[in-house]
């Protein structure tokens, strides 16, 4: 896989060594067990896969190269580059301005932007309408397009299904930049509707089976279906795609639900006509990270620390998985580890930060799970690990622990 040139502040001195060691030992990614670092009074289980993915590194490389190659130019991003506040803030400090926020609300009027300016399309991709505006202004939509190839793969799948006459059911968060982009592209060739989770999929199932009236569809899925959507016609043939960062298991559950729904309504002999048996469109990095999280769930641990941006969908799903078994703390960086007795973390239910006291158990050996989302720099995970170690003054040194698992680690 291509190696990217990303700024030094994103690189890691600790985590990178661990990742490289695992890559050498397991090049085909068959082993999802975590790496264990035993420092004596504290032991870490570090996920097999986490951190920057191909799409994120590609986007960051293009953004910083654009800054370097175009001094004096006005450079914009359609929205946040990735869902990580530290990365986005660094781009702002280098002079990049965001045209819209993550919800699509305008921050800069399009009238301010001219053909002399540069507009970077983020890794999430963008809508056809935004592409049209850029082209009308004479702005290059290819050279500075950082759309992740796995997102484009979903768009291509949706287009192919639409051409075959299927309605596209998108598993995603309808306000998320990627889902808005996918919805926009799927509309080119197909009727489309967005379902957030298995519960919304169940509502759609009851509408297909006639258990819920068609008028309810337009109320419940307001803002989530394409213009001119005809419930009677458009829900007779369906195919499933997803926002690439959703839970793979839930996407499969939703696909299975609609498969069974079509069998119940139309019979198994005509299933292929009514249901497109698509492969999952989850990106490789999200799949790797989620499989690595299942590997963490097989361990015994006292707490889990998950690092990443609070708007990050893939990170949120990692938290949801881990909190099923462990007291889990979702933090943006090491500053949230206020002390050994106090942590400030994001509560997914409340959608806000809160402070928890006595989060580290009082015992001779504390076991901590450590991982992050695909938009979190490894350097931040480094700092979190080192900050946690300061709460255990009798810990072994980093070098001695590294040497104990691999003699090739340098002093």
C-alpha positions in Angstrom: 0.0 0.0 0.0 1.1 3.5 -0.8 3.2 5.3 1.8 2.0 8.9 2.6 4.0 11.9 3.5 2.2 13.3 6.5 3.4 16.1 8.9 5.7 15.1 11.6 3.3 16.2 14.4 1.0 13.4 13.4 3.7 10.7 13.6 4.4 8.5 16.6 7.5 7.3 18.3 5.8 4.5 20.2 2.7 3.3 18.5 4.4 3.3 15.1 7.0 0.8 16.3 4.2 -1.5 17.7 2.3 -1.3 14.4 5.3 -2.1 12.3 6.2 -5.1 14.4 2.6 -6.5 14.1 2.7 -5.8 10.3 5.8 -7.8 9.9 4.5 -10.7 12.0 1.0 -10.7 10.5 1.1 -9.2 7.0 -2.2 -10.7 6.0 -4.0 -9.4 9.1 -5.3 -12.7 10.3 -4.4 -12.1 14.0 -6.7 -9.6 15.8 -5.4 -10.1 19.3 -4.1 -7.0 20.9 -0.5 -6.1 21.6 0.2 -6.4 25.4 2.6 -4.0 27.0 3.3 -4.9 30.7 4.7 -2.1 32.7 4.3 -3.8 36.1 1.6 -2.0 38.0 -0.3 -1.3 34.7 -0.7 -3.5 31.7 -2.0 -2.2 28.3 -3.9 -4.1 25.7 -3.4 -2.1 22.5 -5.7 -2.9 19.6 -4.3 -4.7 16.6 -5.6 -2.0 14.2 -6.5 1.6 14.8 -5.6 5.1 13.8 -5.1 6.8 10.4 -6.4 4.9 7.4 -5.5 5.2 3.7 -8.3 7.8 3.0 -7.3 10.0 6.0 -3.5 9.9 5.2 -4.2 10.7 1.6 -6.4 13.6 2.5 -3.9 15.0 4.9 -1.0 14.7 2.5 -2.9 16.5 -0.2 -4.0 19.3 2.1 -0.5 20.1 3.4 1.0 19.7 -0.1 -1.6 22.2 -1.4 -0.6 24.6 1.3 3.1 24.2 0.5 2.7 24.5 -3.2 0.4 27.5 -3.2 1.8 30.3 -0.9 -0.4 33.4 -1.0 -3.4 31.6 -2.4 -6.8 31.5 -0.7 -7.3 27.8 0.2 -10.7 26.5 1.4 -12.0 23.1 2.6 -15.7 22.3 1.8 -16.0 21.1 5.5 -13.8 19.5 8.1 -11.0 17.5 6.6 -11.6 14.6 9.0 -13.4 14.3 12.3 -10.5 15.2 14.5 -10.4 18.6 16.1 -6.6 18.7 16.5 -6.0 18.0 12.8 -8.7 20.5 11.7 -7.4 23.2 14.0 -3.8 22.8 12.7 -5.1 23.3 9.1 -7.0 26.5 10.2 -3.8 27.8 11.8 -2.0 27.2 8.5 -4.6 29.4 6.8 -7.2 27.0 5.5 -10.8 28.1 5.9 -13.9 25.9 6.1 -16.8 26.7 3.8 -19.4 24.8 5.8 -19.6 23.0 9.1 -20.2 19.3 9.5 -23.9 19.7 9.3 -23.7 21.5 6.0 -24.4 24.9 7.4 -22.7 27.7 5.5 -19.7 29.4 7.2 -18.5 31.3 4.1 -20.7 32.7 1.4 -20.0 31.1 -2.0 -19.9 34.7 -3.5 -16.6 35.2 -1.6 -14.9 32.4 -3.6 -13.5 32.9 -7.0 -11.8 30.9 -9.8 -8.4 32.1 -8.4 -9.0 30.2 -5.1 -8.4 26.6 -4.2 -11.2 24.4 -2.7 -10.2 21.0 -1.2 -12.9 18.3 -1.2 -12.6 16.4 2.1 -12.2 12.6 2.5 -15.9 12.2 3.1 -16.6 13.4 -0.5 -19.3 16.0 -1.3 -22.6 16.4 -3.0 -23.3 16.7 -6.7 -24.6 20.3 -6.0 -21.3 21.4 -4.4 -19.4 19.9 -7.3 -21.6 21.8 -9.7 -21.0 25.1 -7.9 -17.3 24.5 -8.0 -17.3 23.7 -11.7 -19.4 26.8 -12.5 -16.9 28.9 -10.7 -14.1 27.4 -12.7 -12.5 25.7 -9.7 -10.6 22.4 -10.2 -12.6 19.5 -8.7 -10.1 16.8 -9.5 -6.6 18.0 -8.4 -7.7 18.9 -4.9 -10.3 16.1 -4.4 -9.4 13.9 -1.4 -12.5 11.8 -1.5 -11.7 8.4 0.0 -11.7 5.7 -2.7 -13.8 3.4 -0.5 -16.5 6.2 -0.4 -16.4 6.4 -4.2 -16.8 2.6 -4.2 -20.1 3.0 -2.4 -21.2 5.6 -5.0 -20.3 3.2 -7.8 -22.2 0.4 -6.2 -25.3 2.6 -5.7 -25.2 3.8 -9.3 -24.9 0.2 -10.6 -27.9 -0.9 -8.5 -29.9 2.1 -9.6 -29.2 1.3 -13.3 -30.6 -2.2 -12.6 -33.8 -0.7 -11.2 -33.2 -1.1 -7.5 -34.0 1.5 -4.9 -31.0 2.3 -2.7 -31.3 1.9 1.0 -28.4 3.7 2.7 -27.4 2.6 6.2 -26.0 5.8 7.6 -26.5 9.0 9.7 -28.4 11.3 7.4 -26.6 14.5 8.6 -23.1 13.0 8.2 -21.1 14.5 5.4 -20.4 11.1 3.8 -24.1 10.0 3.9 -25.2 13.3 2.4 -22.7 12.8 -0.4 -23.7 9.2 -1.0 -27.4 10.2 -0.9 -26.7 12.9 -3.5 -24.8 10.5 -5.8 -27.3 7.7 -5.5 -30.1 10.0 -6.5 -28.6 10.2 -10.0 -29.8 6.8 -11.0 -32.1 5.6 -8.2 -34.8 6.3 -5.7 -33.0 6.5 -2.3 -33.8 6.4 1.4 -31.6 6.5 4.5 -32.0 4.3 7.6 -30.1 5.1 10.7 -30.2 1.7 12.4 -31.9 -1.6 12.6 -34.9 0.1 14.4 -35.6 2.4 11.4 -35.0 -0.6 9.1 -37.8 -2.4 11.0 -40.1 0.5 10.5 -39.4 0.4 6.7 -40.0 -3.3 6.8 -43.5 -2.9 8.3 -44.3 -0.3 5.6 -43.2 -2.7 2.9 -45.3 -5.5 4.4 -48.4 -3.2 4.7 -48.4 -3.3 8.5 -47.8 0.5 8.6 -49.5 2.9 6.3 -47.6 4.5 3.4 -48.4 8.0 4.7 -46.3 7.2 7.8 -43.2 6.7 5.6 -43.2 10.4 4.6 -43.5 11.5 8.2 -41.0 9.1 9.7 -38.4 9.5 6.9 -38.9 13.2 6.3 -35.7 14.6 4.8 -34.3 11.1 4.3 -35.8 10.1 1.0 -35.3 11.3 -2.6 -37.6 13.6 -4.4 -40.6 11.9 -5.9 -40.2 8.8 -3.9 -43.2 6.4 -4.5 -43.6 4.0 -1.6 -45.6 1.4 -3.5 -43.3 1.3 -6.5 -39.9 2.1 -5.0 -39.9 -0.3 -2.1 -40.6 -3.4 -4.3 -36.9 -3.8 -5.3 -34.1 -2.8 -3.0 -30.3 -2.9 -2.5 -28.3 -2.0 0.6 -25.2 0.2 0.7 -23.7 2.0 3.8 -21.9 4.9 5.2 -18.4 3.3 5.3 -17.9 3.9 9.0 -21.1 2.2 10.3 -21.0 -1.1 12.3 -20.5 -3.9 9.8 -22.6 -6.3 11.9 -25.6 -3.9 11.9 -25.3 -3.3 8.1 -25.4 -7.1 7.7 -28.4 -7.3 10.1 -30.2 -4.7 8.0 -29.5 -6.5 4.8 -30.7 -9.8 6.2 -33.9 -8.1 7.4 -34.7 -6.7 4.0 -33.9 -10.1 2.4 -36.3 -11.9 4.6 -38.9 -9.1 4.1 -38.8 -9.6 0.3 -39.1 -13.3 0.7 -42.1 -12.9 2.9 -43.8 -10.4 0.6 -42.9 -11.8 -2.9 -41.7 -15.3 -2.3 -38.2 -16.9 -2.5 -38.5 -17.8 -6.1 -38.4 -14.1 -7.1 -35.9 -13.0 -4.5 -33.2 -12.0 -6.9 -35.5 -9.6 -8.7 -36.6 -7.9 -5.5 -33.4 -7.9 -3.4 -29.9 -7.1 -4.6 -27.6 -9.4 -2.7 -24.8 -6.9 -2.4 -21.5 -7.4 -0.6 -20.9 -5.1 2.3 -19.5 -1.7 1.4 -17.7 -1.1 4.7 -14.2 0.2 4.1 -11.2 -2.1 4.9 -9.9 0.2 7.7 -13.3 0.3 9.5 -13.6 -3.5 9.1 -10.0 -3.9 10.5 -10.7 -1.6 13.4 -14.0 -3.3 14.3 -12.5 -6.8 14.1 -9.6 -5.6 16.3 -12.2 -4.3 18.8 -13.8 -7.7 18.9 -10.3 -9.0 19.7 -10.2 -6.5 22.6 -13.5 -7.8 23.9 -12.0 -11.2 24.3 -9.5 -9.8 26.9 -9.8 -9.2 30.6 -9.4 -5.6 31.5 -10.5 -3.0 34.1 -11.2 -0.1 31.8 -11.1 0.9 28.1 -9.7 4.2 26.8 -10.8 5.2 23.3 -9.1 8.2 21.7 -10.6 10.3 18.8 -12.8 13.1 17.7 -16.2 13.2 19.2 -17.9 13.7 15.8 -16.2 10.6 14.4 -18.7 7.9 13.5 -16.2 5.0 13.4 -14.8 5.9 16.8 -18.2 6.1 18.3 -19.0 2.6 17.1 -15.8 1.3 18.7 -16.9 2.9 22.0 -20.3 1.3 21.7 -18.8 -2.1 21.3 -16.3 -1.8 24.1 -18.7 -0.3 26.6 -20.8 -3.5 26.4 -18.1 -5.2 28.5 -15.8 -2.5 30.0 -16.1 0.9 31.7 -15.2 2.9 28.6 -13.9 6.4 28.4 -14.0 8.3 25.1 -11.4 11.1 25.1 -10.1 13.5 22.5 -6.5 13.7 23.8 -4.2 13.3 26.8 -5.4 16.6 28.5 -8.7 14.9 29.3 -6.8 12.6 31.7 -6.9 15.3 34.4 -5.4 13.1 37.1 -5.2 9.6 38.3 -8.6 10.2 40.0 -10.4 12.3 37.4 -11.1 12.0 33.7 -13.1 14.2 31.4 -14.8 12.1 28.6 -17.5 12.2 26.1 -20.8 10.5 26.9 -22.4 9.1 23.7 -25.9 9.1 25.2 -25.8 12.7 26.6 -23.7 13.9 23.6 -21.5 16.0 25.8 -18.4 15.7 28.0 -18.7 14.8 31.6 -16.2 14.2 34.5 -15.9 10.9 36.2 -13.9 10.4 39.4 -12.0 7.3 40.5 -12.0 5.9 37.0 -8.7 4.0 37.7 -9.3 1.0 40.0 -7.3 0.8 43.2 -5.5 -2.5 42.8 -2.0 -3.9 42.4 -2.2 -4.4 38.7 -4.5 -2.3 36.5 -5.4 -3.6 33.0 -6.2 -0.9 30.4 -7.5 -1.3 26.8 -6.2 1.4 24.5 -7.4 2.1 21.0 -8.5 5.0 18.7 -10.6 5.8 15.6 -9.4 6.1 12.0 -9.1 9.9 12.1 -6.9 10.0 15.3 -3.2 10.6 14.8 -1.0 7.9 16.5 0.9 10.8 18.1 -2.1 11.5 20.3 -2.4 7.9 21.3 1.3 8.0 22.3 0.6 11.0 24.5 -2.4 9.3 26.1 -0.3 6.2 26.9 2.6 8.3 28.4 0.1 10.4 30.4 -1.4 7.2 31.9 2.0 5.9 32.8 2.7 9.0 35.0 -0.1 7.8 37.2 1.9 4.7 38.0 5.3 6.0 39.2 6.7 2.5 39.8 6.2 1.5 36.1 9.0 -0.1 34.1 10.6 2.2 31.4 9.2 2.2 27.9 12.5 0.9 26.5 12.7 -2.0 28.8 9.1 -3.0 28.0 9.8 -2.7 24.2 12.9 -4.8 24.5 11.0 -7.5 26.3 8.7 -8.0 23.3 11.1 -7.3 20.5 14.9 -7.2 20.7 15.0 -5.0 17.6 13.6 -2.0 19.5 16.3 0.6 20.0 17.4 2.1 23.3 
